[in-house]
Amino acid sequence: MSNAENDNLLENKTITSLSTSLLENIKTIQNSLGNSNDIIIREFLVGKPLEIPIAIMYTDGLADNTSINDFVLESIISNFEATSETTLEEIAIRLKAYCITVGSIKDIADLSSLLNAILSGETILLIDGLAIGISTSTKRVKDRAITEPVTEAVIRGPRESFTETLRTNTALIRRKIKSPNLWIKSRVIGEVTQTEIAVMYINGIANEKIVKEVLHRLDEINIDGILESGYIEQLIQDTKFTLFPTIYNSERPDVIAAELLEGKIAILVDGTPFVLIVPALFTSFLQSAEDYYQSAFVSSFIRLIRFIGISLALVAPSLYISLTTFHQEMLPTSLLISIYAQREGVPFPAFVEALIMEIAFEVLREAGLRMPRMIGSAISIVGTLIIGQAAVEAGIVSAAMVIIVALTAICSFLFPAYGLSNSIRILRFPLMGLAAMFGLFGIFIGIMLLIIHLCSLRSFGVPYMSPYAPLIPKDQKDALIVLPRGSLLTRPRLISQINNVRGRKNH
């Protein structure tokens, strides 16, 4: 080991604990933070007539200046008294007991925790002669207003969504679940970002083994920064090489509350409005919050329509390619003549024709999402109408193909969860290739491989395709259809293996 490495190790060891010298502590903190000008350090004397050197430090913009001035500085300077017989330990006790009037106070003995507290918006109080800092809660919360969800709109239901502030999000969930059994386990992940993570679950309903597994996987994460819950999702999921999301996410507090009541576990990340839910099942991505707020018959009809639409979004272009290329005898004669009359001047085979239109639509959709909101929708609509009509008139594609692609696009918007929509959009292309090579047999082979892959997936040990595979008859009440509310009195069997029945008898 080189001398430079030895010096670095020695330096790291010396700065892990605070010094009894106030000036040395201030110098160490300033050097650690690069003498940044947003770190405010105020030195003053307290304790009439003893006059003990004290310093407070905080980050400008993250800490609340009003709280610091009114409940820390003014309170200490005007109220604190000490004599020559007062020890430093007694001074610290008196400051915490009588002078500092903020809500949360804790002692800090190491430099890393002190720096993290400063950079989190807390105010640190250091006393000359003591190797302990006093952390006071003076965070300045700049929170976005609670608005209507953007990605999960409903006609009937709550109009509130999560924000980027962790404590606001936990409060929104506690507002809906006022049980003392709603527990929160906290973690800090990211060597540089020091991002706060909260794991929420209902004790007595959630499976303890899954809770321990979630905490274990979070503790195993070794990364420099977490900027969004998507980082956590990719790092803790069971299978890394799959197109299908095995962790559910939502920005709706009512959805997260409902999932917690089923025995699932929520993972909240500071800085993002999207909350993760584990374990996640395939059927969860096909259910909407509104399914449970209206008549079971209406919800069942809408859910069946959703399943049919999602199936069309996956296989409609493939079916068109296979039927027009290999299995013309399966089409009515009049329809077949009409299709071939339209394709008479088209220079490309059905597969290339479908590929051109699908790629064009994906480009238009992505452009509409990335453009400014004022012109994004206009570009999507105008681009689709003009390009589609012009392509038909130019003889590049047939009118039937435009109809198929338009139907596929509309069906792809039926997904309540955007993550699953992306998977279906990608899988549509290999199915089109199989249909172009082998016809309906290729589609069947692709779908069988897809089903086998789905049945092999796990989400924190729970089969991804349950309650379909393995087939659980009792859980079919909320699978393809939704039974009336009075029939939904049991929780999913593979998720919550204790306290399975909802109701007073279990409490």
Secondary structure, 3 states (H helix, E strand, C coil): CCHHHHHHHHHHHHCCECCCCHHHHHHHHHHHCCCCCCEEEEEEEECEECCEEEEEEEEECCECHHHHHHHHHHHHHHHCEECCCCCHHHHHHHHHHHHCCCCCEEEECEHHHHHHHHHCCCEEEEECCCCCEEEECCECCCCCCCCCCCCCCCCCCCCCCCCCCHHHHHHHHHHHCCCCCEEEEEEEECCCCCEEEEEEEECCCCCHHHHHHHHHHHHCCCCCCCCCHHHHHHHHCCCCCCCCCCCEEECCHHHHHHHHHCCCEEEEECCCCCEEEECCCHHHHHCCHHHHCCCHHHHHHHHHHHHHHHHHHHHHHHHHHHHHHCCHHHCCHHHHHHHHHHCCCCCCCHHHHHHHHHHHHHHHHHHHHHCCHHHHHHHHHHHHHHHHHHHHHCCCCCHHHHHHHHHHHHHHCCCCCHHHHHHHHHHHHHHHHHHHHHCHHHHHHHHHHHHHHHHHCEECCEECCCCCCCCCHHHHHECCCECCHHHCCECCCCCCCCCCECCHHHC
